[in-house]
Amino acid sequence: MSNPVSLEQRIADVEARAQAEQVTLPPVKDYPDISIPGLNPVDYPAKKFSAKKWANLCVLAKHNWIPLVIVIALSIGSAILMPLVSKAAGEALDVGTAITKGLATYPDLYWSLGWLGLIIFLIGVLLALQAIFESALWQSGYINSSYFLFSHTIRRALSTKENLTTGETLTTLSSDTFYIGNLQAQFASFVGAVSGIGFIAYLMFSTSVPLALVVLIGMPIMLGTLSFIVPKFYAKQSEQRKAQGELSALTTDMLSGLRVLRGIGGETQFKKTYVAQNAVVTEAGVQVAKPSAWMRVTEQTLPALLTVVIIGYGALLVFSGELTAGQLLAFYGYAMYLSQPMRTFSWFITSFTRARVSLDKFAKIASVPDVISDAEAKPENGDFDWQQVPLTEKTGRTVINPGEITALVSPDPTQTALLAESLGRLNTCETIYIGEQRLVEIPIEKVRAHLITSVATNHLFAGTLRDNVAGASKRVWPARDVKEDILRENLELEIREENYQAYPWPDDADPQLVEALKAADAMDILTGLPGGLDGLITEKGRSVSGGQRQRIALARALYANPDVLILIEPTSAVDSHTESRIAKNLRDYRQGKTTIIVTSSPLVLEICDRVVVYSALEKETRETLPTAIGAGTHAQLLADTSEAGRAYRQVVSRATGTDNDQEAEGVKK
């Protein structure tokens, strides 16, 4: 196997291409790989999170406890030193006044000014360190919550899709995790602000009790005013975020169904729906702005009013001789500094309000139950030859013989699809057996090593054709460097041309990949993509048609070559000529290996060793697995006069567009 192209070679290729195209690339320095120990993403076990939002926040904060403690310590340190600037300045003023009266000397003044300068220097150092570690703390909280939700959503994709809309999930992953990370950083600043206010209260009481009481009375009034506004802000913001999530869901659904919309002329209707929902989001944003504006006014106005009261009353105390001019200056500094903790309180309240909404949504995703449980699994189970034992569903009399291609047919295809998902361990079904062992008693990793299910809506991923077909054995490409990204983006913008081919990275398994593509009748895709196996496919396979996506997904399933393969409607998006070729190829490729196909296509049913027919269930029992009423080959069932034969001919006639048994007989001939 060859090695991937090195970073140096990739950058050199971009620069050579730019020179050939006469494009001047901007100078970009090499960015070093900077990492802080303890701040790397953690793959949290799903059981650590629950529907309790504050417990989830504690789990996230526990991983960041080192930077959290550092930021809190730095925040407390800077909060205590800042009022000392006012104290030191006041003392320097009093020393200067005392010099004019002959009560002090200039060395005393120099000492006071030196002490003031040292405090200012220390504050600068602490604030610089606080900014660095606060940013690291926020980034770590943001990245770790995002990392967990991404991995959790992938692991529980089926249940997440059933419980949450795409837009809601996407909004939580992209923006809500930002607020969760920000809350951790703001909490550290909040602790520092509380410490600063406490220290200022101590300094004030040690100087003048009446003025200190003014502060202690004024501060609760300010905080009480803010606490009155916060609930309204929280309620309005919850409504706005909910409306934004619905708009994101609408946009996501539109993008995924763009071709369908264009095909049925639905763009106009979608535009109307989008405009209406956008108006709801706009109005919700306006409603949020009102309490938000009041919060901003309050945090600026109330500290200013308190400052006026403190300075006015302090001036009276100076005239009466109870305070010195330096002490009044210090008090003025204390009062001015109080505005900073107030702003910190306001920022924390805002962050807390946003994070509270975000933590609700985080908990909603984290608490989505997994449709697949390993609670009954034992490590020693599943150690047998999977190609030599039958796969059965006890209650519905379904038996899949080993080494055969078996089709599952029902008047309602959703029933056989549900059965196939149960046989493939895509949900937890207690009545599925492999040999004499229940499937739920075998660890899911071992099941996936021998049994693979390819569903009707398989997804493709951004990457090469080779990596999309290779699936689970996909190689990990080297991460793109910041410098490479900047240069490549500038080049593509200048020449207005996107790169549709990755760097060649051949693999020893390429011949098997090509054989799988041939079996899926996907050689036209291989030859049509620039670069062949190295050709790039865009996210979700949007650069290829629906039929091509289905054939690439089929090639991926065939390349995996498991002991047991389950295919759900593998040819539903292709034309009849392509379907016929795929059916014949499937017969040859899976000869002698256990294969289950959910289909109603006669072209596929003809190549099956055995077809199992199921009766239709009542609407009230659609979630129940269907019961088999007969089995045989395609030809046998067409000629069968029993209930199974009649049900089978009905399905076949519907698939071929015929409407009676006589016409269905033509399919047999």
N, C-alpha and C positions, 0 to 999 in steps of 0.2 A: 504494500500500500504506500502511495506517495504521501509526502508531508504537505500540509497547507502552505500556500504562498506566504512568505514572511511579511511582516509589517513594512520593513524597509523596501522590499520589492514592490509592494502595493503602492506606496507613496511615490516611488520612482516611476511607476507606470502612469500614475496620474499626472506627474510633472512632464513626462515625455509626451503624453497625449495633449496636454495644454500647449506645449511647445509646437507640436505639429499643427494644432488648430489656431496658433498665434493668439493664445489667451494668456494674459498676465495674471498669475495667481498672487494673492496677497501674501506678504511674509507672515508666517505662522511659526511661533516658537514651539519647541518640544515641551509637552506638559508632563511633569513628573507624576508618577503614581503615588498619590498621597493617601494614606489610610491611617485612621486613629484606632488603636487597639480597643476592643470592646464595643465598637460601633458597627460591626459588620452585620448584615442581615441574618436573622435567625429563623430557621424553619420550625416554627412552633408546632407542637402536636395539637391537633384539633380539640382534644379533650381539655386543654388549658383554658379555652374560651367558652363562654356560655351566653345566655340571654341577659345576664347581669352586666350592665354597661360599666359600672364603676369597678367591678371585679376585673373586667377586661382591661381597663385602663391601668390597674395595678399590675397586671401581668406584663403589659408593655413597659411600664415604668421600671419594673424590677430589673429588666435587662439593661436599662440605662442608668442604673443607680449610681455608678461611678461618676459619669459626667453630670448627673443631676445633683449629686452632693457637691461636686466642684463648683457648679454654677451657683448653687445656693450659698456656699461659703463666700464666693467672690461677690455675690450680690449683697450679702450682709456686710461684708467688709467695705465695699464702696458706699453703701447706705449709711454706715456709721461715720466714715471719714468725711463725707460731704458736709454735714452740719458742723464738723470740726473746723472747716474752712471759715465759716462765719464766726465761730468762737475765737479762732486764732486772729482773724482780722479785727474783731472787736477788742481783743486784748492788745493788739498792736496799736490801735487807735488810742486806747487808754494810756499806754506807755508813752506815746507821742505827746499826749496832753500832759502827762506827768512830767515829761522832760521840760516843757515850757514853764512848769512851776517849780522846777528844781528837785522833784521827787524821784526822778529816774535818770539813768544815763543812756548814752547812745548804744553802748554794748547790749543793754537790755532790749533796745529797739531792734538791733541787728539779730539778736537771738529770737525775738518774736517773729520777725520777717523770715528768718531761716526756717523756723518751725512751720510757718505758713507755706513756704515753698516746698518743703518736704511732703507736707500733706497733699498738696496739689499734684506733685509728681507721683506719689503712691496711688492717688485716685486715677490718674491717667493709665498707670500700669494695670491696675485692677479692672478698669473698664475695658481695656484692650483685650485682656485675657477673658473677661466675661463675654465679650462679643464673640470671640473665637469659639469658646466652649458652648455658648448658648446656641450658636448656629449649628454646631456639631450635634448638640442634644436634639434640636428641632429636626434636623435632617435624619437623625437616627430614628426618632419616633415616627416620622413620616414614612421613611423607607420600610421600617419593620412592620408597621401596620399595613402598608400597601403589599409588602411581600407575603404576609400571611393571607390577606384576603385574596390575592391572585392565586396562590397555591391552593387555598381552601376552595375557591370557586372552581378551579380546574378539577380537584379531587372529587367534588360533589356537584359536577356540572348538571347532571340529570335533575337532582332535587332542587338545585338553585334555580334552574330554568322553570320548574313547576311553581316555586314559591315567590319568585321575584321577577320583575320585568327587566329586560336587557338594559334599558336606560337607567333604572334605579341602581342596578349593580354597577354600571359604568360610572355613574356620578359618584357613588360611594368610593370606588377604587381610585378615581382621578382627583377628586376635590376634598372629600370628607376626611381622608387620611391626612391631608395637609393640615386641617384644623386640629386633628388629634395630636399630631406632632407639635404643633404650635402651642397647644395648651401646656405641654410639659415644660417648654421653655418659659412661657409666661408665668407658670406656677413658681418657678425659681425666682423670677423677678418680684413676684407678689410677696414671697417670704422676705426678700430683702426690703421691700417697701414697708412691711409691717414692722420689721426690726428698726428701720430708720425712723418711723413715727414714734416708736417706743423710746428710742434713744433721744429724739428731739424733746419728747415730753419730759424725760429725766433732766436734760439740760435746762429746759424752761423752768421746771420746779426748783432746780437748784439756784436759779437766778431770781425769779419773781413768781410767787405763787398766784397772784391775781391774773397775770398774763397767761400763765399755764392753764388756769381754769377756763379762760376764754377759749383757748385752743381745744381743751378737752370737751367743752360744750359745743363748739363749732364743728368739730370733726364728725361726731355722730349725726348732726343735722345734715351735713353734706352726704355722708354715706347713706343715711335714711332716704334722702331725696333720690339718690341713684337706685337704691333697692326698690323704690316705688316704680321707676321707669323700666327696670330690667324685665319683669314678667311680661309686659306688653311687647317689649323688643323680642323676647324669646318666642312668644306666640306668633307674632307677625313673621319672624324669620323662619319658623317651622313651616308656615303656609307657603312662603316664597320658595323654600328649598324643595317642598313637595311638588309645587307647580313646575319648578325647573327640572326635576326628575322626570315628570310626565312629558315635558317637552323634549328632553334628551331621548326618552324611550320612543317618542313619535319619530324623531329624526333618525334614530338607529333603525327602526322598522322600515322607514322609507328607503334608506340606503340599501338595506338587505333585499328589499323587494322592488328595486328601481326598474328592473327589466319588466317585471309584471305590471307595474304601474303604467309604463310606457305602452305596453302591449294592449292594455284595456282602456287607455286614454284617461287614466286616473290622476294625472298631474294636477289638473285644475282643482279637483276635490281635495287632494292632499294639501294644496296651497291654502285653500280656505280653512282647513282644519288647523294647519300650522299657524296661520295668521291669528286665528281665534285663540289658540293656546298661548301664542307669544304675547297676545294682549293680556291674558290672565297673568303671565309671569311679570310683565311690565307693571301692571297694577299692584301685584303683590310686592314688587320692588319699591314702588312709591309708598306703599303702606309701611314697609320696613324703614324707609328713610325718615319718617316722622319721629318715631321714638329714638332712632339713631341720632337725629339732629338735636333732640332734647338732651340726650346724653352728652353730646359734644359741648352744647351750651353750658350745661350744668358743671362739667368738669373744668371749664375755663372760668366761669363767672363766680361760682361759690368760693373757690380759693382766693380770687381777687378781693371779694367782699370781706373775707376773713382777714386778709392782709391789711386792708384799710382799717378795720377795727383794732387789730393788734398794734399797728403803727400809731394810730391816733391815741389809744389808751397809753401806749408806751411813752409817747411824747409828754403826756401829762405827768407820768411817773418821773421822767427826767427833770421836768420843771420843779417837781416837788422834792427832788434830791434822792428819790428812792432807787433810781437807776442812773448809771453813767451813760455817756454818749456811746462808748464802746459796747456796753451791754445792749443798748437799743439797736445798734447796728447788727449785733449778733442775733437779736430777736427778729429783726427784719429779714436777715438771712435765713433764719429758721422758718419764718412764715413763707418766704419765697420758695424754700426747698419743699415745703409741704405740697406745692402744686405738682411736683414730680411724682411723689407717691400717689397723689390723686389720679394723675394720668395713668400711672401703673395700675391702680385699682380699676380704672375704666377699661384699660386694655385687657386686663385679666377677666373682667366681667364679660366683655365682648367675646374674648376667646373662649371663656367658659360656656357662654350661651351657644356659640357656634359648635363647639366640641360636644356639647350635650346632645344636640341634634345629630351630629356625626356619630357619636357613640351609640345612639339608638339604632342608627342604620348599620353600624358595624356589628352590633349585637344581633341584629336581625339576620345578617348573612352568616355570622359565626355560629348561630344556633340552628341553622338549617340542618335537619337530620339527614344522615347519609342513607341512601336507598340500599346500600350494600353494607352488611354488617359481618364482621369476622368473629363475633362473640362466641360462636359454637365451634370455630375452627381449631384443629389440633395440628401441630407441625408435622407429625408423622403420617398424617393422612394424605392420600393422593399419590403414593409411590407405587404406581402400577403402569402397565402399558395401556394408554388411553385409546389406542387404535384397535384394541382387542375386546373392548367392553361396550355394551349398549348404553345409550343415554335415554332415560325414561322419565315420564311425568306420571305419577301413580294414579291421581284422581281422575285424569282425563283419558287414561288408557293410551298414552302416547309412548311409542317405542321406536327409537332410532337405532337401527342395526349398525354395527361397526363396519366400516369399509364401504358403505353405500352412500349414494347421493339420494337424499330424501327431500321431497317437497312437502310443504305444509299448505293446505288449501282450505279456505273457509269463505262463505258468502260475505262475511265481514272481515276484510284484511287486517283491521286493527286488532282483532282477536288473535290471529296467528302471529302477528308482529309482537304482541304482548307475550305469547307463549315462547316465541323465539328469544326474546329478551330474558325471560325467566330461565330458559335452557342455557343461555349464555352468561348467566350470573350477573346481569345488569340490574337485578333487584334481588331481594332476599325472599326466596320461595322455598318452603320447607319440604315440598313434595317432589323435588327434582333429584334424581339419582344418577350417578355414573357408576355402572357396575352395581355393586351392593352397598355403595357408600353414598350418603347424602351429600349433595354438592355444597351445602352451607357448612359442612364439617371440614372442608378442604380450604386451606389458606388461599386468599384471593390471588396472591402473587403466583402460587403454584397453578391455580386455575388459568390465569392469563398466559402462563407459559405453555399450556397445552390446548386451550380453547379460546378462540377469538371470534367476536361478533362484529360484523360490518353492517351498521345500521343504514337506513335509507337516506339519512341526511348527514353523511360523513363530511367532515370539514377538511379543507386544505389549509396549509399554513404558508406564510411568506418565506420563501427560500427556493432552493433549486428543485427541479423535477426529481433528481436523484434522492434528495433528502425527504421529499414528500412520499415517495414510494418506499424508501427504506423504513420509514415510520419509527418504531421503537429503537431500531439500531442506528438511527441518525447520528452522524458525527457532530461534535460541538465545534462550531467555527470559532476561530480566535476573535476576541472582542475587537471591534473597530476602535482605533485610536482617535482622540479628539482632533488631532492635526489632520489625520486622513479624512475625517468627516468634513472638516471645514474646506479643505482643498477640493474634495470631490464635489461638494455642493456648489462651490463657486464655479467649477468647470462645467457642471451640468446646466447651471443657470446661464452661463455665457453662451454655450453652444446650443442651448435649448434642446438637449437630447438626453433622454434617460438611459441608464445602462440596464439592458435586459438579460445580461449574461454574467454569471459569477466567474471567479477565477477557477480554472479547471482543477479539480481535486478528485482524480479517478480513484476507484476502489476495486479491490479484488473481487467483490461481489457484483460488479457491473454486468457480467453475462447473465446472472440470475435475475437482475433487475430488468434486463431487456426481455428475457423470457416471460416474466410476469406481465410486462407491458404488452407483449404479443398475445398472451392469453386473454387479456382484457381488451383486445382489439384497439390498443392505444398507440400503435406505432406512428399514426399520423400526428399525434401530439409530440412524440419524440423528434420526428423529422421536421416538424413545423416550428418548434421553439428554437430561437437563436442559441446555439451552444449545446443543443440536445439535452443530455442529462444535466449539464451545467446551466441550462436555461432557467431564468428566474420566473417564479409564479408569485403573483401578488397576494396580499392578505385575503384569506377566505376563498382563494382561487378566483377572484373577480376577473382576472385576465383571460380566463378560459370559459367556455360555455358550460351550461348545466350538464349536458351529456358527457363532455370531456372531464368535468369534475368527478362524475360518477365512475367513469372508466379508470381514472387515476386512483380513486379510492378502492376500486375493485382490484387493481394491480397491487396496491399496498397490502390488501388482505391476502392475495394469492402469494405474494413474495414472502410473507411471514410464514406460510406453509405450516400451519399448526396441525396437531393431530385431529382436532375437531374444528371445523370452520362453519360458521353460521352467517348466511347472507340474507339480508332483508331487502327485498325488491331491488336486486342489483342491476336490473336493466330497465327500470321504469322511465328513465330520461333519454333513452336512445331509440332510434328508428328500428323497424322490423328487420332490415337487412343486417344492421350491426348486431342486433339482438341474436339473430340466427348464428352469426359467426362466433359471438361470445359463448353461446350455449354449447356449440361443438367444442370450442377450446376448453370450456369448463370441464366437459366430460373427459377430455384427455388429461388435463392438468391435475384433476383431483381423483383420477382413477384409483380405486382401492383405498381411499381415505374418507373418513366420515365427514360428510358435507350435508348441511341442512340449508334449504333455500325456501324462503317465503316468497311466493309468486303466484300469479294467475295466468301467466303467459304460456300458451300451448307450445311455443318454440322452446321454452326452457323446460316445461313439464315433460316433453318428449324424451329428453336425454336423462331423466331421472330414473334410478333403479326402482324407486318406490314413491308413491304419492299417498299421503295421509289426508283424509277428508274429515272436516269437522262440521258439526251442526251449528246453525246460527244461535246466538244467545239473545235473551230478552234485553231490552235497553237497561232494565234495572240491574242486570248482572254483567254489565260490560267489563267490569274489572276482574271478573272471574275467568280462570283459564278455561278454554273450550274443551269439549269432549269429542274424541275421535269416534266416527260412526262407520268407518270403512277405510280400506287401504288396497292398493294394487298399482299396476303400471298405468300409464296414461291411456293406452289402448284398452286395457281391461275395464277401467272406470268409465270410459265413453260407452262401452257396450253393456255395462252393468245396469240392471233394471231396479236395483234396490234403492233405498233412501240415499245411500252414499253416491250411487251413480247419478241419480237425479240432481242432487245438490252439486255434484262435480260438473255435470253438463251445464247447469245454470251458470256456474262461475266461468266456465270456458266460453259459453255463448256470449256472456257479457264482455269478456276480454276480446273476443273476435268481432264483436258487433253484430252477431246473429241473435235471433230472438226466439228460437224454438229448438226442440230436440232433433228434429230432422236436419236443420241446418248445422247443428253441432256435430251430427254424424259426418258431415262433410269435412270437418276438421280432422276426424279420425282417418278418413280416406286420403 
